[in-house]
Amino acid sequence: MLSAAIVIPGITKLDSPPYINAWKHVEDIARDPNNPESLDALVFLAQNQKPLAATTSAGTSQPVTTMSASLQALGFLAQNPEPVTATESVGTSQPFTPMSAAEIADRLEKHPRAVPFHQLLALRVRASEDRWHAEDLLNRATERYHGSDDQTLMALNTWLYVERRYQTILDIMPLERALQRRELFLQYLDALGGLGRLETARDLLTSERFPLEPVLQHVYLATANERLGESTAVANEWQRALEAADNASKCLVLASYAEKAAAPDIADSAYAKAISFAPNTRAAYDARVRLAEAHGQTANAQKILAEILRLWPDDDHERNHEMYLRLLLGASGADAEKAVREGEVLMAREPYNWQARATVALAQLRLGHPAAALQAFKGIKAEESSPVGPLAVRAVALDANGWKDGAKQDAHTLSAAPLLPEERALIAPLLSEQ
């Protein structure tokens, strides 16, 4: 079944056999025009191609999040990860090369049950692969499909929004058309926001010409008021959005938007509220840890990790993470000895796990074993992508073993890195000696 194959990538690792097998199964369905689910499989593949991320002026890719997308989240539609982009092994040693964008576009256009929506989607897939002609393809799509059915118009508006063609959205979709459907109305508001016409968007929302889900309405008003510089109204709207979130799904949507809007307290409260509705919502726990660490709240992050381990006691990575934070907060003695034992097990299984090595090293330092602390980093080379926290621990281990110059140089490199307060305190003496 297609639905089962689509779900599996969302709960497995990118390079795991279950992920690869599931993706291959989706492609097998997509390649069989006689399969009743083939067209849906092609749509899934087209919408989950990496090149369909928004392109910034610098040419890099990043996702674009709009209020119309959040409505889908409120409707419990899954957010799917990107497909495998290199040759992998499926199950055993069978090579697997994902479908190209060109093949997906061809099959969409030629599918016997294709409608304008699918043909538009095929054009967008082609544009994602051919940036030289992307604008021409978008212009062709706009001319051909601007008067189409709602599904096609929504897809066209999404493409226009990604390309920052906000005025074009308003030109092809007058307000009266937008008011006919909630998703179209949200896209209309997104376009107004893109043009900076925030007062117009706010007036439409407060006039309640179209009834929105209250969470979305207040989030949108908070965002508009933020850009208008009205701080009191911003706080009030975030609070109203939090009060309106009456199930776990709505809380998660609110939290996601609050994070993006730099409202961490609302985000954390929304994640906590999601947990109150559904105590086994793992994503909410993970997000709370991430938020706590991002804002230097190490003790709070450690407490949340302890709760995660109570609910998911077999998660070795989070156990290691929790032990590391406890060590940063001053744990020693028996706790440090336990951290060494369990961290070494994880190191043996995953030699390139920097976090496991940092836990062992920090525990050895707490136990007064500097040579063993430095030994924990033997056989692994620091790279630009290496996590900065473990590098801070390594700098301290170098210093404790007499490698003063290297330790100071590493500490200086890390001085501007996003370290936890306790990690920064570890290297502070090295910086003060320079």
Summary of the structure (lengths in Angstrom):
residues: 434
radius of gyration: 25.4
end to end distance: 62.8
largest distance: 73.6
contacts: 1360
relative contact order: 0.05
helix: 68%
strand: 2%
